[in-house]
Amino acid sequence: MGSLALSAESRKALLSGLQSVYDNHRFLDAYRLSAFYWKDSTKIDELSVEEMIFAGRLASRLGGFRLSRYLYRAAREREPDLPPGSLLHSAH
């Protein structure tokens, strides 16, 4: 079952676990653990702002700079009042 079928609370807990892996500089592990997100069938509209920010940060660490910018723009469009640093730093 993909994460997008999980409850918002479950997805938040999952994202927290992925963030912990990311914070330990294990970027490829974070990508592997979140691989179910990155299917062709995943629509960006189904992701929360937090998931888009995490995905943008992970993409930039793995060399996906265009994807990262796209995800950041989508997060900013959905929530224009995001604090300036929120796209670069985790919100624990």
C-alpha positions as CSV (number, residue, x, y, z in Angstrom):
1,M,0.0,0.0,0.0
2,G,1.4,3.4,-0.9
3,S,1.7,6.2,1.6
4,L,-0.9,8.3,-0.1
5,A,-3.6,5.9,1.0
6,L,-2.5,6.4,4.6
7,S,-4.2,8.8,7.0
8,A,-2.8,12.3,7.4
9,E,-1.5,11.3,10.9
10,S,0.2,8.2,9.6
11,R,1.8,10.2,6.7
12,K,3.1,12.8,9.2
13,A,4.7,10.1,11.3
14,L,6.2,8.5,8.2
15,L,7.6,11.8,7.1
16,S,9.1,12.4,10.6
17,G,10.9,9.0,10.3
18,L,12.2,9.9,6.8
19,Q,13.3,13.3,8.1
20,S,15.4,11.6,10.8
21,V,17.1,9.5,8.1
22,Y,17.7,12.7,6.0
23,D,19.0,14.6,9.1
24,N,21.6,11.8,9.5
25,H,22.9,12.6,6.0
26,R,21.6,9.2,4.7
27,F,20.1,10.7,1.5
28,L,20.0,7.6,-0.6
29,D,18.5,5.6,2.3
30,A,15.8,8.3,2.6
31,Y,15.1,8.1,-1.1
32,R,14.8,4.3,-1.0
33,L,12.5,4.4,2.0
34,S,10.3,7.0,0.3
35,A,10.4,5.3,-3.1
36,F,6.6,4.7,-3.1
37,Y,6.1,8.5,-3.3
38,W,8.1,8.8,-6.6
39,K,5.9,6.8,-8.9
40,D,4.4,8.2,-12.1
41,S,1.0,7.8,-10.6
42,T,1.7,10.1,-7.7
43,K,0.2,13.5,-8.3
44,I,1.7,16.6,-6.7
45,D,-1.7,17.7,-5.6
46,E,-1.9,14.7,-3.3
47,L,1.2,15.7,-1.4
48,S,1.1,17.9,1.7
49,V,3.2,21.1,1.7
50,E,5.5,19.4,4.2
51,E,5.9,16.4,1.9
52,M,6.7,18.7,-1.0
53,I,9.3,20.5,1.0
54,F,10.9,17.3,2.1
55,A,10.8,16.0,-1.5
56,G,12.4,19.2,-2.8
57,R,15.2,19.0,-0.2
58,L,15.9,15.4,-1.0
59,A,15.8,16.0,-4.7
60,S,18.4,18.8,-4.4
61,R,20.7,16.5,-2.3
62,L,20.5,13.8,-5.0
63,G,21.1,16.2,-7.9
64,G,17.5,16.8,-9.0
65,F,17.7,20.5,-9.0
66,R,15.0,21.2,-11.5
67,L,12.6,18.9,-9.7
68,S,13.6,20.5,-6.4
69,R,12.7,24.0,-7.7
70,Y,9.4,22.7,-9.1
71,L,8.4,21.2,-5.8
72,Y,9.4,24.4,-3.9
73,R,7.4,26.5,-6.2
74,A,4.4,24.2,-5.9
75,A,4.7,24.4,-2.0
76,R,5.0,28.2,-2.1
77,E,1.9,28.5,-4.4
78,R,-0.2,26.3,-2.2
79,E,0.9,28.1,1.0
80,P,2.2,31.6,0.1
81,D,2.7,32.6,3.7
82,L,5.4,30.0,4.4
83,P,8.3,31.5,6.4
84,P,11.3,32.2,4.0
85,G,13.6,29.6,5.6
86,S,11.0,26.8,5.7
87,L,11.9,25.6,2.2
88,L,15.5,25.0,3.3
89,H,15.2,23.8,6.8
90,S,13.1,21.0,8.4
91,A,10.2,21.9,10.6
92,H,10.6,19.4,13.4
